[in-house]
Amino acid sequence: MNISVELTLTPLQDSFEEPIISFVKALRASGLTVIENPLSTQVYGEFGAVMQLVQTELKQAFTLMENGLLYMKIVKSDRSTYEPHF
């Protein structure tokens, strides 16, 4: 089953750039479809692969920050080719 996941990583500290950059670079290197915008990062692929990637890389990102949170939305389908029709 394919899924689409939207992630917004928010470190709750002054030095926030390193954890975010490391997190996004790790997602990019995964081989999965990754699309970024200024507010979030979307990851598309097979359920197990996407969730394993998020679990592994989130744990690493959280070790780089004192406090932080991750907003995550999951859709049960691959929406990577979505284009508005209006």
N, C-alpha and C positions, 0 to 999 in steps of 0.2 A: 504494500500500500504506500502510495506517495503522499507526502505532506508538504505544506508550505508553512514556514515558521518566521514570524517577525520578532526581532530581538531589539530591545533598547537597554543597553547597559549603562547604569548611572552610579558612578562612584560618589559616595557622600563624603568627599574630602577635597581639600584644595588642590592637591597634586593628582589630577585625574587623567592626564593625557596618556601616560605610559600604559596603564591597564587597558584602556580602550583600544589603543593602537595595537597592542599585542594580541588582544582578543580578535579584532577584525582581521589582522594578518593571518592568524591561525585558521580562521574560518575560510579565508581566501585560499589557503594552501591545502584545503581538504579534498579538492577535486569535485566537490558538489557545486551546484549552481548557487552563486552568492551575488546578490544585488544590493548595493548600498545607496542610501540617500542621506541628507544631512540629519535626519531624525532617527533613523533605524537601519538595521541590516536584515535582509531577508535571506533565508537559506531554504533551498528546495531539494527534495530527493526522497529516497526510501526512508520510511519511518525509523527503522532501527539505526541506520547510518546517521541520520540527522540528529536523533535524540542522543546517541552516543557521543557525537561531536560536541553538542551543546553541553552535555554533562562534563566531559573531559576538559573542554576549554573554559567553561565557567568556573570550574574548580581552580584551574590555574589562574584565571583573572582575579578570583577572590583572594588568592594568596598574595597578590600584588597590591591589594587595597585593604585599608582598615575597616571600612564600612561601605556597603554598596547594595544596589538592588538591580534585578533584571526583570523587565517587563517582557512577557512572551505571549504571542498569539499564535495559535495553531489552526490551520485549515486542512481538512482531509481531502486534499487534491493538490496537484502541482499547478500553481497559478503563475508560474514564471513567465508565461507568454501572454498574460492578460493585457489587453489594451482596451481602454474605454471606447464605447461605440456611440458617443454623443459629441 
